[in-house]
Amino acid sequence: MAHFLMFVYALITCLSLFLVEMGHLSIHCVSVDDCPKVEKPITMKCINNYCKYFVDHKL
């Protein structure tokens, strides 16, 4: 049981670090074509000359 809880703790820690870094992306762009391509349901848009992640809830 303790090993499982440590695994869950480590998983949450790693995922939270990834999500924090994902929110602080600073790629300069002029249009949407300058942003990196990502898998759906996540899309990238060029807003104020920076690429930003968005989740498409229409799927």
C-alpha angles and dihedrals in degrees: 000000000000091000091053092051091049089050091051091047092051092046093051091047094051094045093048091052090051093050092048091052091046090058093052098057112146108186113150116227142171097197138005089267090068092060121090118261114250135184121266135285085041116071132182125223132186108238123169089350093302130102112242131187121237132178115229106221093185093085 
